[in-house]
Amino acid sequence: MIARLGPASPACATSDARAEREERPPITNAPSTNEPRINDRIRARDVRLVDAEGRQLGIKPLPEALSIAQAQDLDLVEVAPLANPPVCRIMDYGKFKFDAAQKAKESRRKANNVGIKEMKYRPKIGQGDFDTKTRQVLRFLQEGHKVKVTVMFRGREVYHSDLGKKILDRIAEQIDGIGRIESEARLDGRNMVMVIAPDKRAKQSAADRVHADDEGTASAAPSVAAEPVPAEVAAADGSSTTVASAPVVVENESAVEALAEPPAGETEE
């Protein structure tokens, strides 16, 4: 008697699928193509060789270029793989990667991350608190940030919005030359809001004026001191004595020339 085989049970199908997945080879990530080929990874037959000082050594066979790099205890790096033949340079690749990472880190650190800061005032704020908060606003602007200035009203103070407008006008006077009003004062619910942005043009013009003043001071000519002029003084016995007079400071040459000319109507004897 022949037994008929029915369809496989779901449990068997699940186990078979699990076993098939386990037999598959693991998927590995593709190697990164951002890094250049170095040393034995270079596949070109001939390369245009550049030494560590940047001098062109011409087209060399790859084994000869590798031997030159190994003789100097350096690496052969393929810097232009699309050239014909590829350009390879002799360098310390480990030091090159370290310097590149340090430069990237420094550039990220110096990146100007511009954000929006907020400073809150009250309509009845005291002069000391106002000066402290305004100095902080100026510091934010000098760092390149935008500042959202908010005047908060409580209770019936919202019906006296002119008090908040006076506060914002005082702030606008304090930031003149450093910031500019990007969004005028407006009433937003129980708050009055104004947005201030750094004024790069005003900052640049101020720097230009300081530079021009420094150049004008340096180019100013100093006063010229004339040599001492000996003068003859008559003594009581009729003899003459030569006395050196004090040096004369010449400040206006035209005035000296006018004094040197004889008066009108007189001629030299």
C-alpha positions in Angstrom: 0.0 0.0 0.0 1.4 3.4 -1.1 1.1 6.2 1.4 0.3 9.6 -0.1 2.5 12.5 1.1 0.7 15.6 1.9 2.0 19.2 2.0 4.8 20.0 4.5 3.7 21.4 7.8 4.3 25.1 8.5 6.8 24.2 11.2 9.0 22.3 8.7 8.8 25.2 6.2 10.0 27.7 8.8 12.9 25.5 9.9 14.0 25.1 6.2 13.9 28.8 5.6 15.9 29.4 8.8 18.5 26.9 7.7 18.7 28.4 4.2 19.4 31.9 5.7 22.1 30.5 7.9 23.9 28.9 5.0 24.0 32.2 3.0 27.4 34.0 3.2 27.3 37.2 5.2 26.9 40.4 3.3 30.0 42.6 3.7 30.2 46.3 3.2 31.9 47.4 0.1 35.4 48.8 0.7 35.6 52.6 0.9 36.7 54.3 -2.2 37.5 57.6 -0.6 41.0 56.6 0.4 43.6 56.5 -2.3 45.5 53.3 -3.3 48.9 53.0 -1.7 52.0 50.8 -2.2 51.0 47.3 -3.4 47.4 48.2 -3.9 48.3 50.4 -7.0 47.3 48.4 -10.1 48.9 50.6 -12.8 51.9 49.3 -14.8 53.6 52.7 -15.1 53.2 55.8 -12.9 54.2 59.4 -13.1 56.3 59.8 -10.0 56.5 62.9 -7.7 59.0 62.8 -4.8 58.4 64.0 -1.2 59.6 67.6 -2.1 57.2 67.9 -5.0 59.8 67.4 -7.8 58.8 65.5 -10.9 60.8 62.3 -11.4 59.1 61.3 -14.7 57.3 58.2 -15.7 58.6 55.1 -13.8 57.6 51.5 -13.8 55.6 50.6 -10.7 58.2 48.3 -9.2 60.9 50.9 -9.6 58.6 53.6 -8.0 57.9 51.3 -5.1 61.6 50.6 -4.5 62.4 54.3 -4.5 59.6 54.9 -1.9 60.8 52.0 0.2 64.4 53.2 0.1 63.2 56.5 1.7 61.1 54.6 4.2 58.0 56.3 2.9 54.8 55.3 1.1 53.8 55.5 -2.6 50.3 57.1 -2.8 48.2 57.3 -6.0 47.0 60.9 -5.9 45.5 61.1 -9.4 44.2 57.7 -10.5 42.4 59.1 -13.5 45.5 60.6 -15.2 47.3 58.7 -17.9 49.5 57.4 -16.5 48.3 57.8 -12.9 50.2 60.2 -10.7 51.8 58.8 -7.6 53.6 60.7 -4.8 56.1 59.6 -2.3 55.0 60.6 1.2 54.4 59.5 4.8 50.8 58.5 4.4 50.1 58.0 8.1 51.3 61.6 8.9 49.3 62.8 5.9 46.1 61.3 7.2 46.7 62.6 10.7 47.3 66.2 9.4 44.2 66.0 7.3 42.1 64.8 10.3 43.5 67.6 12.4 42.7 70.2 9.8 39.1 68.9 9.4 38.7 69.0 13.2 40.0 72.6 13.4 37.7 73.7 10.6 34.7 72.2 12.3 35.6 73.9 15.5 35.9 77.2 13.9 32.7 76.8 11.9 30.3 79.7 12.6 27.2 78.0 14.0 24.7 80.9 13.8 21.7 80.5 16.1 19.0 82.6 17.5 19.4 83.7 21.1 16.6 85.2 23.2 16.7 87.9 25.8 13.7 88.7 27.9 12.9 92.1 29.5 10.1 93.4 31.7 8.4 96.8 31.2 9.4 97.9 34.7 13.0 96.6 34.5 15.6 98.5 36.5 18.6 100.3 34.9 21.1 97.8 36.3 19.3 94.8 34.9 18.7 96.6 31.6 22.4 97.3 31.2 23.4 93.7 32.1 20.9 92.2 29.6 21.8 94.7 26.9 25.6 93.9 27.3 24.7 90.2 26.8 22.7 91.1 23.6 25.8 92.9 22.3 28.0 89.9 23.0 25.6 87.6 21.1 25.7 90.0 18.1 29.5 90.2 18.2 29.6 86.4 18.1 27.4 86.4 15.0 24.1 85.3 16.5 20.7 86.7 15.9 18.9 87.9 19.0 15.2 87.7 19.7 14.3 90.4 22.3 11.1 89.8 24.2 9.3 92.2 26.5 6.9 90.2 28.7 3.7 91.8 30.0 1.7 90.6 33.0 -1.9 91.3 33.8 -3.0 94.8 32.7 0.5 95.7 31.6 -0.5 94.5 28.2 -2.7 97.6 27.8 0.5 99.8 28.2 2.4 98.4 25.2 4.1 101.8 24.8 6.3 100.9 27.8 7.5 97.8 26.0 8.1 99.9 22.8 10.3 102.3 24.8 12.4 99.4 26.1 12.9 98.1 22.6 13.8 101.6 21.3 16.5 101.9 24.0 17.9 98.6 23.0 18.0 99.7 19.3 20.0 102.8 20.3 22.5 100.7 22.3 23.2 98.3 19.4 23.6 101.0 16.7 26.7 100.2 14.7 26.8 96.5 15.8 23.4 95.1 14.9 20.4 96.0 12.8 16.7 95.5 13.2 15.6 92.5 11.2 12.1 92.3 12.5 10.4 95.4 13.9 8.7 95.4 17.3 5.3 93.7 17.2 2.8 92.5 19.8 2.6 88.7 20.0 -0.1 87.8 22.6 1.2 89.1 25.9 4.7 89.7 24.6 6.3 92.3 22.4 9.0 90.8 20.2 11.8 92.3 18.1 14.5 90.4 16.2 18.1 91.8 15.9 20.7 90.5 13.5 24.5 91.3 13.3 25.3 94.3 11.0 28.3 93.0 9.1 28.5 96.1 6.9 28.6 98.5 9.8 31.3 96.3 11.4 33.4 96.3 8.3 33.0 100.1 7.8 34.1 100.7 11.4 37.2 98.5 10.8 38.0 100.4 7.7 37.7 103.8 9.5 40.0 102.6 12.2 42.5 101.4 9.6 42.3 104.7 7.8 42.9 106.6 11.0 46.0 104.5 11.8 47.4 105.2 8.3 46.8 108.9 8.6 48.6 109.0 12.0 51.5 107.1 10.6 51.8 109.3 7.5 51.8 112.6 9.5 55.2 114.3 9.1 57.0 115.2 12.3 58.2 118.8 12.9 61.6 119.6 11.5 64.2 121.0 13.8 66.7 123.4 12.2 70.4 123.4 13.0 71.6 125.9 15.7 72.5 129.2 14.1 75.5 131.0 15.7 74.8 134.6 16.6 77.4 137.4 17.3 77.0 139.3 20.5 78.9 142.6 21.0 80.9 142.8 24.2 81.4 145.9 26.3 85.0 146.4 25.0 83.9 146.3 21.4 84.9 142.7 20.7 82.3 140.2 19.4 81.5 136.8 20.8 79.8 134.0 18.9 77.0 132.3 20.9 75.1 129.3 19.6 71.4 130.0 19.7 68.7 127.4 20.6 67.5 125.2 17.7 64.5 126.7 15.9 61.5 124.4 15.2 60.2 125.0 11.7 56.5 124.3 11.5 55.5 126.4 8.6 58.0 126.7 5.8 56.0 129.3 3.9 56.1 131.6 6.9 59.9 131.2 7.1 60.3 132.1 3.4 58.1 135.2 3.9 60.3 136.4 6.8 63.4 135.8 4.7 62.2 138.1 1.9 63.1 141.8 2.3 60.2 144.2 2.8 58.7 145.9 -0.2 60.5 149.0 -1.2 63.9 148.0 0.4 66.8 146.6 -1.5 69.9 144.8 -0.3 73.0 146.9 -0.1 
